[in-house]
Amino acid sequence: MSLNDQTLALLDSNGGIVASYPVSTALNGVGEQHGSGCTPAGAHYIRAMIGAGLPANTVFRARRSTGEIYSPQLAARYPDRDWVLSRILWLCGQEPGKNRGAGVDTFRRFIYIHGTPNTEPMGLALSHGCIRMRNDDVIELFDLAWPGMPVTIR
């Protein structure tokens, strides 16, 4: 995952690129502090995967499906919502004192790779700390990922 390039690359066991996706990371830049609104850097892994089998554009709040499917009409009713859609890959830091532990814990900060409305731009840092992806892309990635899968954010 490259914060500078705003891309997520899925690598094979030899380091070859299997797939590459545009993403949107934090508007506030790189950082690990709780409450910073930044995307944390360093070594992580996928701790939990949420949304298997649900329709594209399923709306999540607090990691639970609301039963809603995102639409322009729903967006107009809730203009200030930070939309978490389709799938959630919940990350956990692996570096004590950097992205794991008191004040800097990626998992406790609820940092995910997740879907976002297709109207949101990719390639620009605009999120509140999470890694946003197009819905079709996050569903594809979800189907290729597994709990415990390493994720490096640089």
Stockholm file with secondary structure:
# STOCKHOLM 1.0

chainA/1-154         MSLNDQTLALLDSNGGIVASYPVSTALNGVGEQHGSGCTPAGAHYIRAMIGAGLPANTVFRARRSTGEIYSPQLAARYPDRDWVLSRILWLCGQEPGKNRGAGVDTFRRFIYIHGTPNTEPMGLALSHGCIRMRNDDVIELFDLAWPGMPVTIR
#=GR chainA/1-154 SS CBTTTTEEEEECTTSCEEEEEECBCBTTCBCCSTTSCCBCCEEEEEEEEECTTCCTTEEEETTEEEEEECCHHHHHHCTTCCCEEEEEEEEEECSBTTTBSTTTCTTTTTCEEEECCTTSCSSSCCBSSSEEECHHHHHHHHHHCCTTCEEEEC
#=GC SS_cons         CBTTTTEEEEECTTSCEEEEEECBCBTTCBCCSTTSCCBCCEEEEEEEEECTTCCTTEEEETTEEEEEECCHHHHHHCTTCCCEEEEEEEEEECSBTTTBSTTTCTTTTTCEEEECCTTSCSSSCCBSSSEEECHHHHHHHHHHCCTTCEEEEC
//
